[in-house]
Structures are given as C-alpha cells and as structure tokens.
C-alpha cells in the first residue's frame, strides 16, 4: 500500500483533510475534478478543488479512484490469526489491520463452529472491541454450530449441534449489533428464527440441505441472507430448486459470494447475479482464513491441518476450508473474470453489504456528508494505494 503524498501520515491526522487529484466514486455515481473533504473522522463534503477550506491539509493522490471502503461480513482470520484460536480484542485488531491493507475498512470477525465457551469468548471480545472503538471491527458473525452435518464443509462435525433454549438466550442477549448468525433451515425452525430476528439478529441460512420450501419458510420467518451461495447447501435442480433456487427467487434475500475462482465458477457467479430477483443483491465476502497478509503454508483448524496451495485452502481430504481471498482480489475477479461493471463490483464490496447490515443510512458503504470517512484509494492499476478508517490513514 503506497503512502499518499504528505502532509498526511499514519501518525498525524489533521482535523480537516482534502483528498484531491483523483476520480471519486461515492457508492452511487462518479465525480471528477472534485475534492473529498474529511473533518474529524467523517466525510464533510464533496466540493470543487478551488473551494476547499483554507485550513485543510491537502493530499494530492495523483490519479486513480477513491471509493467507499470495503465491508466484509465473513472474515475468519487474517494476519496469522484465526478468530477461533484468538477470540480476543487483540485478535480482532490483528485481523482488521491485516485486511485493511487490501481495502477492507470494516469487517465482521467470524467464528466458525466451536465449543460454547469459545462462542462466549468471541461475543465478549467483539463487545469489548466495539466499546473500545477498535478500527475495522463492525460487529460479529457466528457461522454455526447450528448447521446440518450433511453440509458441514470444513466445520468439525463433532461440534455441530442443535440449538437449545440456553443458546437462544445467549444469542438474544449478546449485546452486539450487527450480529449475523448462520444456521441450517432444517435444524432451526421458523418460530425460533422469528424470535432471533425479533431480537435484532440477522439470520443467514447456510451449511444447509433444506429444500426450496424449507428455505422459503425460513425467509418468511425473517432470515435475510444465505451464507456463501452455492457452497455447502442444497443445489439448484430443475425439479428440486433447493436453497440456491430459493435464495435467487426470494426478493429481499441477500447472497454472500466468494469470488476466488475455487469456490464458485465465474459463469455460475454471473448466472446468479442475472437471476437474482428483488432488492436483495449479491455481496462479496472473503471467508478469509489466517493466511491473508502473511506467508504461511498451513495452519490448524479445530485440530485439523489446512494447507495453502496457490491461493487454495484445503483440508487433507481436499475439502475447501475458507479462503485466501482479499476483498480487492474479489472485486478484481468480478470485473476481470465475471464481466461485472466496475461500479457494480465496488457496490458489491461496500454499499450492498452496508445495506444488508442496515448501516447504509448511517453512511456506511457510501461517501456522503456525515458518514464515516472509511475510504479506499485504488491506483490506476487497480491496486490498493491507501486506506482511511474513520479518517485515519493506514
């Protein structure tokens, strides 16, 4: 990540900064010959260069594009840290800092299926990180353990279990928002989904072998997304549409997509985007593991070795185990391999996740006055040239 021109440095953040000399994509449209003004960590205005306040520190970026910082709702690890192994504030900070290098300004640390004590620790850690204002920590995603063993993926089947009354109490009293919870529709009934949703939890259906009707019942109960569409779920068949078919057919359901070329074929990604009905959209997620940002050939997941080979992460039996993907890599893949327009790919990485989380009205996923100054600078070569989180560079 190339540091922008002085006077802004990672250690000194002026109260007013103007980012200039760059195309600006505000999440909806592009602007030219404009400056983006940051004041006290928030977007102040978009204005002509010659109207910038006299007290602003000028940062000449020398071309490229400013866009809303990426928002990743499924991040298992990064910087050598796996959240399951380090459900702590420091673990969260390490993960967020690692992904910031690749344009992600906000993320949900994601805990995959584990023991109740680890889940409790993860909830407490995210609550503390939010209280402390840890840069990049937006909320929490619990992926399991209430999944279908038949669609376990890399989750440890010995730890997958049914949801009981105590689990419901823990989840509804977690005190974390946004909180995304991935469950299998056939193991968590609609009435329980409704109770979770009424408590403010964003229920996502995944690792599920449910049929179309079961999925639609879960969506009717309030579930609003599917976790990594196509992967670890009942497929789309011409007589049995499955969870994939239900997700594409349900208008207000959002679909997480892992765009790394290993989890889903580019053609399938394009077909899904063209087939998706309604206001729900495809949102890019990394499902990233600890390898992002570090040089490591392998790591341990619930006592099992995961190997890294040319960007592919697998258990010894060949099962995909998360990804080595970054958000900028996902955006480039959608543009270069799937043929998605640049601005649409950027929305899939920022605006659409913010809308799914219910945070777009607060300015997340957009560059609008009053919103958080969470910004990524993309160079003319479409590399990450700089990142601002809450107006702070670096």
N, C-alpha and C positions, 0 to 999 in steps of 0.2 A: 504494500500500500504506500503510494508516494505521498509525502507530506506536501500540503498546499503551501503556496508562497507566504512568507512572513507578511504581517506580524503575528498571525495566529499560530500558536504552538500547543502541543498537548498539555503543557503545564500552566499556560496562561490563557484564560478565556475572557476577552473583553466583554463588558456588559452589552455592547452593540457591535455586531459584525455584519458586514455586507459581502455576500458571495457573488462574484462578478465574472464576466468573460466566459459564459457557459450557457448552453441551452437548458431550460428549466421545464421539467415535466412535473406538474403539480398533482398528478394522480388522475386527472381528467383530461387536461389538454397541455400543449407545449407552448412555451413563451420564449421569445428571442429578444435580445438587447434589453434584458431586464436584470435587476439585481434582487437577490433574496436576502432580506434583512432579518437577522436574528437578534432578539433582545431578551436578556435574562433567561436564556434557555428555551425560548419559544419563538415560533415564527411571528414576526412583527408585520411584515408587508412584503409584497412583490411590487417593485416600482422601477421606473427608468433609472439608468445608471447615474444620470446627472441630478437626480432628485434624492440621492442617498444622503442621510443626515451627516452633518459635518463631524459629529463625534464618533462615527462608525469606523471601526478598523476594517480596511479594505483587503479582501482576499481575492486576488486575480487567479482564476483556476486554469486559464489558458486553453479552453475548449473542452469538449466532452459534454456530459449531461449530468444535471442534478435531478434526482428522483427521490420520492419518499423511501426512507429506509425499509429494508425487507423485514417482514414479520413471519416468523417460523413457529407454527403451533405444534410441532412434533420434533423435539430435539432430545435424544437420549444421552448425548455426551459431546465432548469436544475438548481440545487442548490436553488430551491424555486422560481425561476424567470421564467416567461413566456415572451417571446420576445415581444408579442403583448402588454403586460402591461408595459414593460420596454424597449422600443426601444432606448436605450442609450448605451454609451460606457461602463459604469459600469455594465449594464445588460448583455452585451456581455461578459465582463470579468468574471462575476459570472458564466454564463453558461459554458464558456470554461474551467474554473477551475474545475467545478463540473464534467464535462465529462472526464477531464484529469485523474482523479482518476481511470477511467475504461479503460484507454489505448488510448483515443482519443486525438491526438496531434494537429489536425486541423479539423475545422468544418465550416459549413455554417449556421449561425443563420437564422432561417426560420420563416418568417412572414406568418401566415395564413390569410385568407380573413378578411379584415378590412376596415376602412374608409380611404379615400385618405390622410388625414392628418397623420394618423399612418404610412402609407406606406412611405410618405415623410420623416418622422422622422426615420424610420428604415434605409432607404437609407443613410441619413445623418450620422446616428450613425455608420454604417458599414464603410462608407468612412473615418470617423474620427478614428475609431479603426484601420483600415489598415494604416492610416498615422502615428498613434502613435505606431504601431508595437505591438498591444495587442496580447499576446501569445495565439495561438489557433484559432484566427479569420482569416479565409481564404478568405471569400467572403460573398455572400448573396444568399438566396433562397427565392423568393416570390411565395408562393403557393396560388394563387388566387389574386384578386377576380374574375378573368375572367374564371369562371368554369360553369359547367352545373348543374342547380338546381336539376335535376333528379338524379344526382350522388354526392350530396353535402356532404355526410358523416357527419362529425361533424361541417362543416362550416356553419355559420349563413346564411340562405337563404336570409334574408333581406339585406345582404351586398354583395351578389353575383350580378355582373352587367356585361354589355357588355364593351368591350374596345373601347375607342374613340380616336380621334386624339391627344388630350392632354395627354392621358395615354401613347401613343406611344412615344411622345416627352419626357415625364418624364423618361421612361424606357431607351430609346436610349441615353439619356444624363445623366444617373445616375452616371457615373464615377466610377463604381465598377466592378471589374473583379476578379475572375469569378462571374457572375450573372446568376443563374438558375431561370427560370420563368416557373411555371406550369400553363398551360392553357388547356381548353377543345377544342378539334379539331373542334367541331361543332359551337363554338361561336367565334373563332378567325380564319379567313380564311387563306388559304395558302399564299396569297400575303402579308398579314400582318406578318405571321410567317417569311417569307423570309426577310422582312425589319428588323425585330428584330434580326434575325440570322446574317444578314449583318452588324449589329451594334455590333456584338460580344457577344450577349446574347445566352445562352444555353437554348433553348426552350425544355420543357418537357411536354408531354401530360398526363393529369391525371384529375380525377374527371370529366370523360367524358363518354357520352353514344354513342359516334361515332361508326359507323360501320367500317368494315375492310377497305373499300375503302377510307372512310374519313380519317382514321388513316394513311393509306399509302400515301395519298396526303399530309398530314401534314409532314410526314417523308421526302417525296420528296422535300418539301419546306425548309427542313433544321432542323426540330425538331430531336433531337438526343437521347431522353430518354423517358421513361414512369415513372411516379411517383407512387411508391408503387404498383408494378404489382399485379393484381387480385383485389385489393381493390379500391372501388369507380370507377369502369369502366365496360364497356360492356364486358361480359364474352366470353369465347371460346365455341362456339357451333358448331355442325357438319355441319350445313348449314349457320350459321352466325358466322364467326370466331371472330368478334368483335375486340376491342382494344387489348385484351390479345393475340389473334391469330396473329394480325398484328405485335405486339411487338416481338413475338417469331420468326416470319417469316422474319422480316426486319434485314438484316445482320449487319448493323452498328448502331443499336439502343441498348442503354444500359437500363437495367431494375433494378430499385430500388426494394429491397426485405426487408420486415420487418419480421425477423426471431425470433418471440417470442412465436409461438405456438397458438396465439389468432387470428392474422390477416390472416394467411395462414397455411393450414395443411402441415405437413412435407412432405407428399407424393406429394403434389402439387408443393412444392418448388423443390423437386428432379426431378419431371417430367419437370418442366420449364427449369431447368439447362441442362437436357439432350436434350431438344427440341430446345434450343436457337441456331439460325443459326449465322454464320459470326463472325466478330471480336468484336461486342458488347457483353458484359457479364452481368451477374447478379452482382449487387453491394449491399452490406449490408448497410442499413440505419436504424436508430433507430426510427425516427419520434417521438423523446422523448419529453415529457412534463416537467413541472416544478418539478415533483416529484423525478426525478433522483438525487440521492445524499442527499435527505432529508427524514425525517419521517413525512409524511403528508397523511391524509386520503382523502382529497378532495381539489379542487381548482376551481376557476371560469374561464370560457371561454366565452367571449362575453356575460356576464350576465347569463350564464347557469352553473349549478354545474356539475363538473366532479368528479366521485367517483373512488377511488382506492381500489381494492379488489384482493388480492393475485396476484399482478402484472398486473391486467387488469384494464384499464381506460375506463369508460363508462359514457355517459350522462344518465339522469334519465330514458330515454326510451330504454336503452340498447345499443345504438349506440356506437361503439368504437370511442374513442376520443384521437387519438395519442397513445403513448405507454409509458410504464415504463421501457423500454428496454435500456441496455447499449451495447456498441459495443463488449466488451469481452463476454457478455451474448449471443449476436448474433453469434459470432464466435463459441462459445461452442455449441450452439444449432445446427448450421450447421454440426458440427463434430459428436455430440452425437446423434442427432435426425434424421438428414437427411442423414448422412453417407458420407459427403464430406471429402476428404482428408485434413489433417491439413493445408498443404501449400496452397491448393486452397482456403480454408476458410480464411486464412490470406490475400491472394491476394484480395479476395472479400471485405475485410475491409480496404485495403490500396492501392495496386497497381492499381486495377481496378477503384476505384473512382478517383485516380490521372489521369489515362488515360482518363476517361470521361471528367474531368475538363480541360484536355490539359496541365497538370502540370508534367507529368511523366518525360519529357525531362529535367525538372529543378531538378530532383532528388526526387521529392515527391513520396511517396509510395515505395521507394527503399532505400537501404543503400549503396550508391555509392559515391566515392570521388567527392567532390564539392557540394553534395546535402545537404539539411538541416539536422541537427542532431536531427530529430524527431524520437524517438525510444521508444519502449515499451519492458520492461523485463517481461517475463512470467515465473513464477516459475514452478518447476516440477509438481505441482498440477494444472497448467494452470490458476493460479490467477495472477493478475497484481502485480508484485513486485516492479516496478519502472517505471517512465516515464521521458523522456527528451524532452523538447520542445526547439528547437533552441540551443541544447547543455546544457541547464539549467535543472538540476534535479528538479522534484517536480511540 
